[in-house]
């Protein structure tokens, strides 16, 4: 059989697989090329409505069920009440002259106002620009100018950042067209939330009707670890369908209550959290403005949550918090949990086992993707084995396509071999905002998105991530991928988490440095002790020369480890400077 012409593929041979179809060679041997299920194979169909229309459907279906619960702020909104607040803000934006395609920024930690702003923009066809709460002045200025942001909704501050002062300073910069700033909790915000919209209904309806599913709706700027940040431009079609397909695999409905401590500014929090929950009539639970393990577990306990999100480091400290409360004799009741999403990086097997058993999250999903793919392209299924949840990131999502290719030739590799992961389908971004050269570098003429990640596909179509192309280090001519060594470090009984980087070396070009977090009460771990542990288990040239024990890794606001910063810190840690 051949792949349908709509997939823009050349004539290739395929055969059915549990996740959809797999590509085979002329002898029937599977290649590292997988195709997600279609409607004919039981997948939920792709949707052609907009995010605003999807919300309206849930308001009509479950008007009196809770949509958003902000535990920290003590705010509860039903779907009807949430829709009313969205309309009030949308009406204010229309009265102020904002129209389809205008860019509106949001700069805040997690709070109930965040989804209100996002859906007001979605309904009007305004392009929401997510501003990282950790931005400093130069980063803020760059993003505001690059995206042409006219209006910003903001908190007053974050940690030691005074947002008011920074936004005033930004507005003075040449090239920045910022005309409105509305602060959450201000008199202006309260006035907007209190105003009746009946007189604006005709204008609102006209604005809503002008929005199309293929219109851009969101700009997500990458972290910019290599050069200036790039703005991944995502459409209603990208985000609604990715959220819906993820939620379908999680089994979400109006009875689910989803705790999302992941930052909303990131696609993980916004798409797989906000949009996935509200698109299915579920309740979005906000534990607090920033991640605190106690707040998260209290929210799960008090709100009878069924789903919990996080990156492995979040789950690790939540497990410690839960253990402490068991010791105190006041354990959290987490029995309502059944599922959730763990993303960001690989999870130690011990952590996964404990999350599934102690948190009752036996259906927890591992998701893999990137901002540019809206974000999820691979996901474990509800019946995936614990081993697959630890060692892989799942199978290809419905209606998407992926392959693993040779970095040098671009040829699709045999099943099981390591190469670069490419993704194609509805989830691939529209473009990098006003950056055609970078767009062309990332997406080829056939629609394949280069992820920059290395991986391999097993016989069942499960994808294992083996590293980042840019993280690869070369020691004495040997290509070494940190992920392999990190996985081995997890096998040490005292290691909670581990990260590996390359540091300069006169003899070998680069040497291996491991950063580790140890269990509370563990004996000190030296590089010599680790060498003894690794002897005969890990190739000699892969054993770290340097080992650094820390309490925490430098992290981005979205919960990703900042290896760039670790490499910058290494010379001082090693007493080279």
C-alpha positions as CSV (number, residue, x, y, z in Angstrom):
1,X,0.0,0.0,0.0
2,X,1.1,3.6,-0.4
3,X,0.7,6.7,1.8
4,X,-2.1,9.0,0.8
5,X,-1.2,11.8,-1.5
6,X,-2.3,14.3,1.1
7,X,0.7,13.4,3.1
8,X,2.9,14.8,0.4
9,X,5.0,11.7,0.3
10,X,6.6,10.0,-2.6
11,X,5.6,6.5,-3.4
12,X,6.5,4.4,-0.3
13,X,5.5,1.1,1.0
14,X,3.6,0.9,4.3
15,X,1.9,-1.6,6.5
16,X,-0.5,-1.3,9.5
17,X,0.8,-0.7,13.0
18,X,-0.9,-0.3,16.4
19,X,-0.2,3.5,16.2
20,X,-1.1,3.9,12.5
21,X,1.3,2.7,9.8
22,X,5.0,2.0,9.4
23,X,7.1,2.4,6.3
24,X,9.0,-0.6,5.1
25,X,11.7,-1.3,2.5
26,X,11.3,-3.4,-0.6
27,X,11.9,-6.6,1.5
28,X,9.3,-5.7,4.1
29,X,11.7,-4.6,6.8
30,X,10.5,-1.6,8.9
31,X,12.3,1.7,8.4
32,X,12.6,4.5,11.0
33,X,9.5,6.2,9.5
34,X,6.2,6.1,11.3
35,X,2.8,7.5,10.4
36,X,0.1,8.3,13.0
37,X,-3.4,6.9,12.9
38,X,-6.1,8.5,10.8
39,X,-9.8,8.5,11.3
40,X,-10.1,5.2,9.5
41,X,-7.8,3.7,12.1
42,X,-9.8,5.0,15.1
43,X,-8.2,8.4,15.6
44,X,-10.2,11.5,16.5
45,X,-10.7,13.6,13.4
46,X,-8.8,16.8,12.9
47,X,-10.8,19.9,13.8
48,X,-11.4,22.9,11.6
49,X,-12.9,25.3,14.2
50,X,-11.1,28.1,16.0
51,X,-10.0,28.1,19.7
52,X,-12.8,30.6,20.4
53,X,-15.4,28.4,18.7
54,X,-14.1,25.4,20.7
55,X,-14.6,27.3,24.0
56,X,-18.1,28.3,23.0
57,X,-19.0,24.6,22.4
58,X,-18.0,23.7,25.9
59,X,-19.8,26.7,27.4
60,X,-23.0,25.5,25.7
61,X,-22.3,21.9,26.7
62,X,-21.3,22.2,30.4
63,X,-22.1,25.8,31.4
64,X,-22.3,25.2,35.1
65,X,-19.2,23.0,35.5
66,X,-16.0,24.5,36.9
67,X,-13.6,25.7,34.2
68,X,-10.9,27.5,36.1
69,X,-10.0,27.2,39.8
70,X,-7.2,29.4,41.2
71,X,-6.5,27.9,44.6
72,X,-4.0,30.6,45.5
73,X,-6.3,33.5,44.6
74,X,-9.5,31.7,45.8
75,X,-11.2,32.2,42.5
76,X,-13.6,29.7,40.9
77,X,-15.2,30.2,37.5
78,X,-17.7,28.0,35.8
79,X,-17.6,27.8,32.0
80,X,-20.4,30.3,31.8
81,X,-18.6,32.7,34.1
82,X,-15.3,32.2,32.4
83,X,-16.9,32.9,29.0
84,X,-18.4,36.1,30.4
85,X,-15.0,37.4,31.5
86,X,-13.5,36.5,28.2
87,X,-16.2,38.4,26.4
88,X,-15.7,41.5,28.7
89,X,-12.0,41.6,27.9
90,X,-12.6,41.0,24.2
91,X,-15.1,43.8,24.1
92,X,-12.6,46.2,25.8
93,X,-10.0,45.3,23.2
94,X,-12.4,45.9,20.3
95,X,-13.4,49.3,21.8
96,X,-9.7,50.2,22.0
97,X,-9.3,49.5,18.3
98,X,-7.5,46.1,18.3
99,X,-8.2,44.0,15.3
100,X,-7.4,40.6,13.8
101,X,-3.7,40.1,13.5
102,X,-2.6,42.6,16.1
103,X,-0.1,41.3,18.6
104,X,-0.9,41.4,22.4
105,X,1.7,40.3,25.0
106,X,1.1,38.6,28.3
107,X,3.8,38.8,31.0
108,X,2.9,36.9,34.2
109,X,3.2,33.8,36.2
110,X,0.3,31.4,36.4
111,X,-3.0,32.9,37.6
112,X,-6.7,32.8,36.6
113,X,-6.4,35.9,34.5
114,X,-3.9,34.2,32.2
115,X,-6.4,32.0,30.4
116,X,-8.9,34.8,30.3
117,X,-6.5,37.0,28.4
118,X,-5.5,34.1,26.1
119,X,-9.0,33.2,25.1
120,X,-10.0,36.9,24.6
121,X,-7.2,37.1,22.1
122,X,-8.1,33.8,20.5
123,X,-11.7,34.8,20.0
124,X,-10.7,38.1,18.3
125,X,-7.9,36.7,16.1
126,X,-5.3,38.7,18.0
127,X,-1.9,37.1,18.1
128,X,-0.9,36.3,21.7
129,X,2.8,36.8,22.4
130,X,3.9,34.8,25.5
131,X,6.6,36.7,27.5
132,X,8.8,34.6,29.7
133,X,8.4,35.8,33.3
134,X,12.2,35.6,33.7
135,X,13.0,38.0,30.9
136,X,15.4,40.8,31.6
137,X,15.3,44.2,29.9
138,X,17.2,43.4,26.7
139,X,15.2,40.2,26.1
140,X,11.9,42.0,26.8
141,X,12.9,44.8,24.4
142,X,13.9,42.4,21.7
143,X,10.6,40.4,21.8
144,X,8.4,43.5,22.0
145,X,10.1,45.0,18.9
146,X,10.4,41.8,16.9
147,X,6.8,40.8,17.3
148,X,5.4,44.4,17.1
149,X,3.5,44.1,20.4
150,X,1.0,46.9,20.9
151,X,-0.5,45.9,24.2
152,X,0.8,44.0,27.2
153,X,-1.2,42.4,30.1
154,X,1.1,42.0,33.0
155,X,1.6,41.2,36.7
156,X,3.4,44.0,38.6
157,X,6.6,42.0,39.3
158,X,8.3,38.6,39.4
159,X,11.0,37.8,42.0
160,X,13.4,40.7,41.7
161,X,12.0,42.0,38.4
162,X,9.9,45.1,38.5
163,X,7.7,44.7,35.5
164,X,6.3,48.3,35.7
165,X,9.8,49.8,35.5
166,X,10.9,47.5,32.8
167,X,7.8,48.1,30.6
168,X,8.2,51.9,31.0
169,X,11.8,51.6,29.9
170,X,10.9,49.4,27.0
171,X,8.2,51.9,25.8
172,X,11.0,54.5,25.4
173,X,13.0,52.4,23.0
174,X,13.0,53.1,19.3
175,X,11.2,50.5,17.3
176,X,8.9,49.4,20.1
177,X,5.2,50.3,19.4
178,X,3.8,49.6,22.9
179,X,0.7,51.8,23.5
180,X,-1.2,50.0,26.3
181,X,-0.2,48.2,29.4
182,X,-2.9,46.7,31.7
183,X,-1.8,45.3,35.1
184,X,-3.7,42.5,36.7
185,X,-5.5,43.7,39.8
186,X,-5.4,47.3,38.8
187,X,-8.5,49.6,38.7
188,X,-8.4,49.4,34.9
189,X,-8.5,45.6,35.0
190,X,-11.4,45.6,37.5
191,X,-13.4,48.0,35.4
192,X,-13.0,45.8,32.4
193,X,-14.1,42.7,34.3
194,X,-17.2,44.6,35.7
195,X,-18.5,46.1,32.4
196,X,-21.6,44.8,30.6
197,X,-21.0,43.8,27.0
198,X,-24.5,43.8,25.7
199,X,-24.0,47.0,23.8
200,X,-20.8,45.6,22.2
201,X,-22.4,42.3,21.0
202,X,-22.7,43.2,17.4
203,X,-19.1,44.3,17.1
204,X,-17.9,41.2,19.0
205,X,-19.9,38.8,16.8
206,X,-18.4,40.5,13.7
207,X,-14.9,40.2,15.1
208,X,-15.4,36.5,16.1
209,X,-16.7,35.7,12.6
210,X,-13.6,37.1,10.9
211,X,-11.3,34.6,12.6
212,X,-10.1,31.5,10.6
213,X,-8.6,28.3,11.8
214,X,-5.4,28.8,9.8
215,X,-4.8,32.3,11.1
216,X,-1.8,32.7,13.4
217,X,-2.9,32.9,17.1
218,X,0.3,32.6,19.1
219,X,4.0,33.5,19.0
220,X,6.2,31.5,21.2
221,X,9.8,32.7,21.4
222,X,12.4,30.1,21.8
223,X,14.9,30.3,24.7
224,X,17.6,31.7,22.4
225,X,20.5,29.6,23.8
226,X,22.2,29.9,20.4
227,X,21.7,33.4,19.0
228,X,18.6,35.6,19.3
229,X,15.2,34.0,20.2
230,X,13.0,33.0,17.3
231,X,9.3,33.4,17.4
232,X,7.5,30.1,16.5
233,X,4.2,31.2,14.9
234,X,1.3,28.9,15.7
235,X,-2.2,28.8,14.3
236,X,-5.6,27.8,15.8
237,X,-5.4,24.6,13.7
238,X,-1.9,23.8,15.2
239,X,-2.9,24.4,18.9
240,X,-6.5,23.2,19.0
241,X,-5.8,19.9,17.3
242,X,-2.6,19.2,19.2
243,X,-4.4,19.8,22.5
244,X,-7.4,17.8,21.4
245,X,-5.4,14.8,20.3
246,X,-3.3,14.8,23.5
247,X,-6.5,15.0,25.6
248,X,-8.1,12.2,23.6
249,X,-5.2,9.9,24.4
250,X,-5.4,10.9,28.1
251,X,-9.1,10.2,28.1
252,X,-10.2,13.6,29.3
253,X,-13.8,14.6,29.7
254,X,-15.8,17.1,31.8
255,X,-15.2,15.0,35.0
256,X,-11.4,15.6,34.9
257,X,-9.7,18.1,37.1
258,X,-6.2,19.0,35.9
259,X,-3.5,20.5,38.0
260,X,-1.0,22.4,35.8
261,X,2.0,23.8,37.7
262,X,3.9,24.1,34.4
263,X,4.3,27.8,33.4
264,X,1.5,28.9,31.1
265,X,3.8,30.9,28.9
266,X,5.3,27.7,27.6
267,X,3.5,25.5,25.1
268,X,3.5,22.6,27.6
269,X,1.4,24.7,30.1
270,X,-0.6,26.7,27.6
271,X,-1.5,24.0,25.0
272,X,-1.3,20.7,26.8
273,X,-2.6,22.3,30.0
274,X,-5.0,25.2,29.4
275,X,-6.3,24.3,25.9
276,X,-6.4,20.6,26.4
277,X,-8.4,20.9,29.7
278,X,-10.8,23.7,28.5
279,X,-11.3,22.1,25.1
280,X,-12.8,19.0,26.8
281,X,-14.9,20.6,29.5
282,X,-12.5,19.7,32.3
283,X,-11.4,21.9,35.1
284,X,-8.1,23.7,35.0
285,X,-6.6,23.9,38.5
286,X,-4.0,26.5,39.3
287,X,-2.1,25.6,42.5
288,X,-0.2,28.9,42.7
289,X,1.7,31.5,40.7
290,X,5.0,29.6,40.7
291,X,5.8,25.9,41.4
292,X,5.9,24.9,45.1
293,X,5.5,21.2,45.8
294,X,3.4,21.8,48.9
295,X,1.0,24.0,47.0
296,X,0.7,21.4,44.2
297,X,-0.1,18.5,46.4
298,X,-2.5,20.5,48.5
299,X,-4.3,21.4,45.3
300,X,-4.5,17.8,44.2
301,X,-5.7,16.9,47.7
302,X,-8.4,19.6,48.2
303,X,-9.6,19.7,44.6
304,X,-9.8,15.9,44.1
305,X,-7.6,16.3,41.0
306,X,-7.5,13.5,38.4
307,X,-4.5,14.7,36.5
308,X,-1.2,16.3,37.4
309,X,1.5,17.8,35.1
310,X,5.2,18.3,35.6
311,X,8.8,17.8,34.5
312,X,10.8,15.0,36.3
313,X,12.4,17.4,38.7
314,X,9.0,18.6,39.8
315,X,7.8,15.1,40.5
316,X,11.0,14.3,42.4
317,X,10.5,17.1,44.9
318,X,6.7,16.4,45.1
319,X,7.6,12.8,46.1
320,X,9.9,14.1,48.8
321,X,7.1,16.5,50.0
322,X,4.6,13.6,50.1
323,X,7.1,11.4,52.0
324,X,7.6,14.1,54.6
325,X,3.9,14.5,55.2
326,X,3.6,10.7,55.6
327,X,6.3,10.9,58.3
328,X,4.4,13.7,60.0
329,X,1.3,11.7,60.1
330,X,-0.8,14.0,57.9
331,X,-0.5,12.4,54.4
332,X,-2.0,14.0,51.3
333,X,-4.9,12.1,49.8
334,X,-3.8,11.7,46.2
335,X,-6.1,8.8,45.4
336,X,-8.2,10.8,43.0
337,X,-5.3,11.0,40.5
338,X,-5.2,8.6,37.5
339,X,-3.2,10.3,34.9
340,X,-1.1,13.4,33.9
341,X,1.8,14.4,31.7
342,X,5.5,14.2,32.4
343,X,7.7,16.0,29.9
344,X,10.8,18.0,29.5
345,X,13.5,15.4,29.9
346,X,14.0,11.7,30.7
347,X,12.7,10.3,33.9
348,X,14.6,8.0,36.3
349,X,12.9,4.6,36.5
350,X,12.7,4.9,40.3
351,X,10.9,8.2,40.0
352,X,8.4,6.9,37.4
353,X,7.6,3.8,39.5
354,X,7.0,5.9,42.6
355,X,4.8,8.4,40.7
356,X,2.7,5.6,39.2
357,X,2.3,3.8,42.6
358,X,2.4,6.4,45.3
359,X,0.5,9.0,43.3
360,X,-1.9,6.5,41.8
361,X,-0.9,7.9,38.3
362,X,-0.9,4.5,36.5
363,X,-2.0,6.1,33.2
364,X,0.6,9.0,33.3
365,X,1.7,9.9,29.8
366,X,5.2,10.8,28.6
367,X,5.0,13.5,25.9
368,X,7.7,14.6,23.5
369,X,7.9,17.5,21.1
370,X,9.0,21.1,20.7
371,X,7.5,24.5,20.6
372,X,7.6,24.4,16.8
373,X,5.4,21.3,16.7
374,X,2.7,22.8,18.9
375,X,4.3,21.0,21.0
376,X,3.5,17.2,21.2
377,X,4.4,14.7,18.4
378,X,5.0,11.5,20.4
379,X,3.0,10.3,23.4
380,X,2.8,7.1,25.4
381,X,-0.6,5.4,25.5
382,X,-2.7,4.6,28.6
383,X,-1.7,1.0,28.4
384,X,2.0,1.6,27.7
385,X,4.3,-0.4,30.0
386,X,6.3,1.3,32.8
387,X,9.4,0.4,30.9
388,X,8.2,2.3,27.8
389,X,7.3,5.3,30.0
390,X,10.9,5.4,31.4
391,X,13.0,4.6,28.3
392,X,10.9,6.1,25.5
393,X,8.7,9.1,24.8
394,X,5.9,7.1,23.3
395,X,4.6,6.5,19.8
396,X,3.7,8.9,17.0
397,X,0.6,11.0,17.6
398,X,-2.5,10.6,15.3
399,X,-2.4,12.5,12.0
400,X,1.4,13.2,12.3
401,X,4.4,11.6,10.7
402,X,8.0,11.2,11.8
403,X,11.3,9.7,10.7
404,X,14.8,9.2,11.9
405,X,17.4,10.2,9.3
406,X,21.2,10.1,8.8
407,X,22.5,13.6,9.7
408,X,24.9,13.7,6.8
409,X,22.8,12.2,3.9
410,X,19.2,12.8,5.1
411,X,18.4,9.2,4.3
412,X,15.8,7.3,6.4
413,X,17.6,4.9,8.7
414,X,16.8,1.2,9.4
415,X,14.7,0.7,12.5
416,X,16.8,0.9,15.7
417,X,19.6,3.2,14.4
418,X,20.3,6.6,15.9
419,X,19.8,9.7,13.8
420,X,18.0,13.1,13.7
421,X,14.3,13.1,14.3
422,X,12.1,14.9,11.7
423,X,8.4,15.6,12.1
424,X,5.7,16.5,9.6
425,X,1.9,17.2,9.7
426,X,-0.7,19.6,11.0
427,X,1.3,20.4,14.2
428,X,4.3,22.0,12.4
429,X,4.4,25.7,13.0
430,X,3.4,28.2,10.3
431,X,6.8,30.0,10.4
432,X,9.3,31.8,12.5
433,X,7.8,35.2,12.9
434,X,9.3,37.5,10.2
435,X,12.4,35.3,9.8
436,X,12.1,33.4,6.5
437,X,15.7,32.3,6.4
438,X,15.5,30.5,9.8
439,X,12.1,29.1,8.7
440,X,13.7,27.6,5.6
441,X,16.5,26.1,7.7
442,X,14.0,24.4,10.0
443,X,11.4,23.2,7.6
444,X,12.3,21.7,4.3
445,X,10.5,21.9,1.0
446,X,8.5,18.8,1.8
447,X,7.2,20.1,5.1
448,X,9.6,18.1,7.4
449,X,10.5,19.9,10.6
450,X,14.1,19.3,11.8
451,X,13.9,18.9,15.6
452,X,17.7,18.9,16.4
453,X,17.1,15.9,18.6
454,X,18.7,12.5,18.2
455,X,16.7,9.4,18.7
456,X,15.9,5.8,17.6
457,X,12.7,3.9,17.0
458,X,12.2,0.4,18.4
459,X,10.2,-2.4,16.8
460,X,7.0,-1.2,18.3
461,X,7.4,2.4,17.1
462,X,8.4,3.8,20.4
463,X,10.9,6.7,20.2
464,X,13.9,6.9,22.5
465,X,15.6,10.3,22.7
466,X,19.3,9.8,22.8
467,X,20.5,13.4,22.8
468,X,20.6,16.9,21.3
469,X,22.8,17.4,18.2
470,X,24.1,20.7,19.8
471,X,24.8,18.9,23.2
472,X,27.0,16.3,21.6
473,X,30.6,16.4,22.8
474,X,33.7,15.1,21.0
475,X,36.3,13.6,23.2
476,X,39.5,12.5,21.4
477,X,37.6,12.1,18.2
478,X,34.8,10.0,19.8
479,X,31.2,11.4,19.5
480,X,29.6,11.2,23.0
481,X,26.0,11.9,23.7
482,X,25.3,13.1,27.2
483,X,21.9,11.3,27.4
484,X,23.5,7.9,27.5
485,X,25.8,8.8,30.4
486,X,22.9,10.5,32.3
487,X,20.8,7.3,32.0
488,X,23.7,5.4,33.5
489,X,24.1,7.9,36.3
490,X,20.5,7.3,37.3
491,X,21.4,3.7,38.1
492,X,23.6,4.8,41.0
493,X,21.5,4.2,44.2
494,X,22.3,7.6,45.6
495,X,21.6,9.7,42.5
496,X,18.3,11.5,42.2
497,X,19.0,13.4,39.1
498,X,22.0,13.9,36.7
499,X,23.1,16.1,33.9
500,X,26.2,15.8,31.7
501,X,28.1,18.5,29.8
502,X,31.4,18.8,27.9
503,X,34.2,21.0,29.2
504,X,37.4,22.1,27.4
505,X,40.4,19.8,27.6
506,X,43.9,20.4,26.1
507,X,44.5,16.7,25.3
508,X,41.1,15.4,24.2
509,X,39.4,18.6,23.1
510,X,36.6,18.0,25.5
511,X,36.1,16.1,28.7
512,X,33.0,14.9,30.5
513,X,31.6,16.6,33.5
514,X,28.7,15.2,35.4
515,X,26.4,17.3,37.7
516,X,24.4,15.2,40.1
517,X,21.7,15.7,42.8
518,X,21.9,13.1,45.6
519,X,19.2,11.7,47.9
520,X,18.9,13.4,51.3
521,X,21.3,11.7,53.7
522,X,23.4,10.1,51.0
523,X,27.1,9.7,51.6
524,X,29.4,12.2,49.7
525,X,30.0,11.0,46.1
526,X,33.4,11.7,44.6
527,X,34.5,11.1,41.1
528,X,36.8,8.3,42.3
529,X,33.9,6.5,44.0
530,X,31.8,6.9,40.8
531,X,34.6,5.5,38.7
532,X,34.6,2.4,40.9
533,X,30.8,2.1,40.5
534,X,31.1,2.5,36.7
535,X,34.0,0.2,36.2
536,X,33.1,-2.6,33.8
537,X,29.6,-1.2,33.3
538,X,30.3,1.9,31.2
539,X,32.9,2.3,28.4
540,X,36.1,3.9,29.9
541,X,36.0,6.9,27.6
542,X,32.4,7.7,28.7
543,X,33.2,7.8,32.4
544,X,33.1,11.4,33.6
545,X,36.4,12.9,34.5
546,X,34.8,15.5,36.7
547,X,31.8,15.2,39.1
548,X,30.0,18.1,40.8
549,X,27.3,17.5,43.4
550,X,24.6,20.2,43.7
551,X,21.3,20.8,45.4
552,X,19.6,22.0,42.1
553,X,20.4,22.6,38.5
554,X,20.2,26.0,36.8
555,X,16.7,26.0,35.2
556,X,14.7,28.0,32.8
557,X,11.3,29.3,33.9
558,X,9.7,26.4,32.0
559,X,11.6,23.8,34.0
560,X,14.3,22.9,31.5
561,X,17.9,22.5,32.6
562,X,20.1,25.3,31.3
563,X,23.2,23.4,30.1
564,X,24.5,26.6,28.5
565,X,24.7,28.2,32.0
566,X,26.3,25.0,33.4
567,X,29.1,25.2,30.8
568,X,29.6,28.8,31.7
569,X,29.9,28.0,35.4
570,X,32.2,25.0,35.0
571,X,35.6,26.8,34.7
572,X,35.0,28.5,38.1
573,X,33.7,25.3,39.7
574,X,36.8,23.5,38.5
575,X,39.1,26.3,39.8
576,X,40.3,27.1,36.3
577,X,39.6,30.8,36.7
